[in-house]
Amino acid sequence: MMTEFDNDFALLSHTMQEAGDIARRYFKNTLKSWEKKPGDPVSEADLALDTHFKEKLLAERPDYGWLSEETADDLARLEKSRVWIVDPIDGTRSFIAGKPEFTICAALVEDGKPVLGIVYNPILEEYYEAVRGRGAKLNGEIINCSKKSDLLNAKLIASRKSFEWHGWLEAVNGAIFSHVNSIAYRVVKVASQDAHASISLTEKSDWDIAAADIILAEAGGITTTTKGDPLIYNRKSVNQRNVISSGLCFHPQLMKLLKTFGKAKSS
């Protein structure tokens, strides 16, 4: 079944494959990097990929808006119904260190909601993709979230310390905690059943999440805030206060648990 976004997806897919080639040329080679601000690294690879996406995508879709981590924000995007949202490298710290725990992320957002997206690890050759209404795929194979509906023995990409501080450990008895540097990577791992949920209680940006959001949604999952609110993209502020991602069956129990977020556990 064709959709109106197939041509956009074909354009993005071709551009993403080329981006993978660029990233591989820089990976584990001599790489210039610096900090945009303390604790916020960037490299010449980030900038090269940003330029690549911007030139390729906007040349073909000049009437679309643009939002990227490595491009100065132009609020003219707010006047556009459709906007490309790109994170050239999500997990720059790992990329600089030569660790293959990063992704290249790109999405098309229409009226504040992602309609297609790709999250790509070009070193491990993990290519997650989705178009609205067409399902989600990993390396061409359909993926679906777990239908797990209880919290016990869950696989969580989350901070164990946060769970301890909030007094949540008993509710997730037997849970396995893990960490992944790229937030987009965490979310798509939920889509492919490598985890039941990804829980990030800190602020993220549109480019961190948009592509992974549509992939998870098409895999039968959901991404919200701790209050259960959906994420809206391409607003004046590009910040999302926190990001909770899971399968649809798992989400209600997770929301009950997270009601105490920000409150110290009782003594």
C-alpha positions in Angstrom: 0.0 0.0 0.0 1.5 3.3 -1.1 1.3 6.4 1.1 1.8 10.0 0.4 5.0 9.9 2.3 6.7 7.2 0.2 8.7 9.6 -1.9 9.8 11.5 1.2 10.9 8.2 2.8 12.8 7.1 -0.3 14.6 10.4 -0.3 15.5 10.1 3.4 16.5 6.5 3.1 19.0 7.2 0.3 20.3 10.2 2.2 20.7 8.0 5.3 22.6 5.3 3.5 25.1 8.0 2.3 25.3 9.3 5.8 26.3 5.9 7.0 29.2 5.9 4.6 30.3 9.3 5.9 30.1 8.2 9.5 32.2 5.1 8.8 35.0 7.1 7.3 35.3 9.2 10.5 34.8 6.4 13.0 38.0 5.3 14.8 40.0 7.6 12.6 41.8 10.8 13.7 38.8 13.1 14.6 38.7 16.7 15.7 36.3 17.3 18.5 35.5 20.0 21.1 32.8 21.0 23.6 30.0 23.3 22.6 29.5 23.8 26.3 30.8 21.8 29.3 29.7 18.2 29.0 28.3 18.7 25.5 30.8 17.3 22.9 30.7 17.7 19.1 33.0 16.5 16.4 33.8 17.3 12.8 31.8 14.2 11.9 28.6 15.7 13.5 29.0 18.8 11.3 29.8 16.8 8.1 26.7 14.7 8.6 24.6 17.8 9.4 25.7 19.5 6.2 25.0 16.3 4.2 21.5 15.9 5.4 20.6 19.6 5.1 22.0 19.9 1.5 20.3 16.7 0.3 16.9 16.9 2.0 16.3 20.6 1.5 17.5 20.6 -2.1 14.6 18.1 -2.8 12.1 19.6 -0.4 12.8 23.4 -0.2 9.4 24.1 1.2 9.9 21.9 4.3 11.3 23.3 7.5 14.6 22.2 9.2 15.6 21.5 12.8 18.9 19.9 13.7 21.1 19.7 16.8 24.0 21.1 14.8 22.3 23.9 12.9 21.4 27.3 14.4 17.7 27.2 15.0 15.6 29.2 12.5 12.1 29.8 13.9 10.8 30.0 10.3 10.3 26.3 10.8 7.3 27.1 13.0 5.5 28.3 9.9 6.0 25.0 8.1 3.6 22.1 8.3 6.3 19.6 7.5 9.8 19.7 9.1 12.9 17.6 8.8 14.2 16.9 12.3 17.8 15.5 12.4 20.4 14.4 14.9 23.5 13.8 12.9 25.0 11.7 15.7 23.1 10.7 18.8 25.7 9.5 21.2 28.6 11.7 20.1 30.6 10.9 23.2 30.6 7.2 22.2 31.4 8.0 18.6 34.5 10.1 19.7 35.6 7.2 21.9 35.4 4.7 19.1 32.5 2.9 20.7 29.7 1.7 18.3 27.0 2.9 20.7 25.6 5.8 18.6 22.9 6.3 16.0 22.2 8.7 13.1 18.6 9.9 13.4 16.2 11.6 11.0 12.5 12.1 10.9 9.9 14.0 9.0 7.3 15.7 11.3 3.9 16.9 10.1 1.9 19.3 12.3 3.9 18.4 15.4 3.9 14.6 14.9 6.5 12.3 13.3 5.2 10.6 10.1 8.4 8.7 9.1 11.8 8.1 10.7 15.1 6.2 10.5 17.5 5.4 13.3 20.7 3.9 12.0 23.8 2.4 13.6 26.1 2.2 10.6 28.9 0.3 12.5 26.7 -2.5 13.7 24.5 -2.2 10.6 21.2 -1.9 12.5 18.7 0.0 10.4 15.4 0.9 12.1 12.7 2.5 10.0 9.1 3.4 10.0 6.4 5.2 7.9 3.1 6.0 9.5 0.6 3.3 8.9 3.2 0.9 7.5 4.7 -0.7 10.6 8.3 -0.7 11.8 11.3 -2.6 10.5 14.8 -3.6 11.6 17.0 -4.4 8.7 13.9 -5.0 6.5 12.1 -7.3 9.0 8.9 -6.3 10.8 9.4 -5.6 14.5 6.8 -5.4 17.3 7.0 -4.4 21.0 6.6 -7.0 23.7 3.1 -7.4 25.0 4.3 -7.7 28.6 1.9 -6.0 31.0 3.4 -6.4 34.4 6.5 -4.8 35.9 8.1 -7.8 37.5 11.4 -9.0 35.9 11.3 -6.3 33.3 14.2 -5.3 31.1 14.6 -1.6 31.6 17.0 0.8 30.0 17.0 3.1 33.0 19.0 4.3 36.0 18.8 1.8 38.8 19.8 4.7 41.2 16.7 6.6 40.2 14.6 3.6 41.0 16.3 3.2 44.3 15.8 6.9 45.2 12.1 6.8 44.4 11.5 3.5 46.1 10.4 1.8 42.9 12.7 -1.3 43.1 10.1 -3.5 44.9 7.5 -2.9 42.2 10.0 -4.1 39.5 11.4 -7.0 41.5 13.8 -8.9 39.4 14.2 -6.1 36.8 17.3 -6.0 34.7 18.7 -2.5 34.3 21.0 -1.4 31.4 22.3 1.8 29.9 22.7 2.9 26.3 24.3 6.2 25.4 22.0 7.2 22.6 18.5 7.9 23.7 17.1 7.1 20.2 18.9 3.8 20.3 17.2 3.0 23.7 13.8 3.7 22.3 14.2 1.6 19.2 15.5 -1.3 21.3 12.1 -1.3 23.0 10.5 -1.5 19.5 12.6 -4.6 18.8 11.9 -6.3 22.2 15.5 -5.9 23.4 13.9 -4.0 26.4 10.4 -3.6 27.8 10.9 0.1 28.5 13.3 3.0 28.2 13.0 5.6 31.0 14.8 8.9 30.7 13.8 11.2 33.5 16.0 14.1 32.3 15.2 16.7 29.6 15.8 15.7 25.9 15.4 17.6 22.6 13.2 17.0 19.6 16.1 15.7 17.5 16.9 13.1 20.1 13.5 11.5 20.0 11.4 12.2 16.8 12.7 9.4 14.6 12.6 6.8 17.3 9.1 7.9 18.4 7.5 7.0 15.1 9.4 3.7 14.9 8.2 2.7 18.4 4.6 3.8 17.6 4.6 1.7 14.5 5.9 -1.3 16.4 3.0 -1.0 18.9 4.6 1.1 21.5 4.1 4.6 23.0 6.3 7.5 24.0 5.1 10.0 26.6 6.2 12.2 29.4 6.1 10.8 33.0 2.6 12.3 33.2 1.5 10.4 30.2 1.4 13.3 27.8 2.3 12.7 24.2 5.4 14.4 22.8 4.7 17.3 20.4 7.5 18.4 18.0 8.4 21.6 16.2 7.3 24.0 18.9 9.2 27.2 19.8 10.9 25.2 22.6 12.6 22.1 21.3 12.9 20.6 24.8 11.0 17.5 26.0 11.0 17.4 29.9 11.4 13.6 30.0 10.9 10.6 27.8 9.1 7.4 28.7 8.9 4.7 26.1 7.4 1.2 26.3 4.9 -1.2 24.7 1.3 -0.3 24.9 0.5 -3.1 27.3 3.4 -2.1 29.7 2.7 1.6 29.7 -0.3 1.8 32.1 1.6 0.0 34.9 4.6 2.2 34.2 2.5 5.3 34.5 1.2 4.2 37.9 4.8 3.7 39.1 5.9 7.1 37.8 3.2 9.1 39.7 5.8 9.6 42.4 8.4 10.9 40.1 10.3 13.8 41.7 9.2 12.9 45.2 11.6 11.4 47.7 10.6 8.0 48.9 9.0 7.9 52.3 11.2 7.0 55.3 
